[in-house]
Amino acid sequence: MLGMGKKKTRPWKLILLDGVAVGLAVAVIMTYLDWRTNPGGIFLNVDGTNWRVVMETALSWFIPTAAIVSALSALRLFIKSRRK
């Protein structure tokens, strides 16, 4: 948008971005490590990768991590706004 100047980012967007970014990073790393080590043979078998288990594992890491990081980010922004 040319000529509109710099727009201020809304705090809730930053909170969600923090949660999604950290949640995604943790989910990808931990799911890859679980898939690679294949505990109990649940991720890989003779038929290949069990993608349902991979998705369940990724979501089980993503959802709580994103929620916790978003809550901490909201708390950080709240404390920062109260100091001004």
Buried (B, 14 or more C-beta within 10 A) or exposed (E): EEEEEEEEEEBEEBBBEBBBEBBBBBBEEBBEEBBEEBEEEBBBEEEEEBEEBBEEBBEBBBEEBBEEBBEBBBEEBEEEEEEE
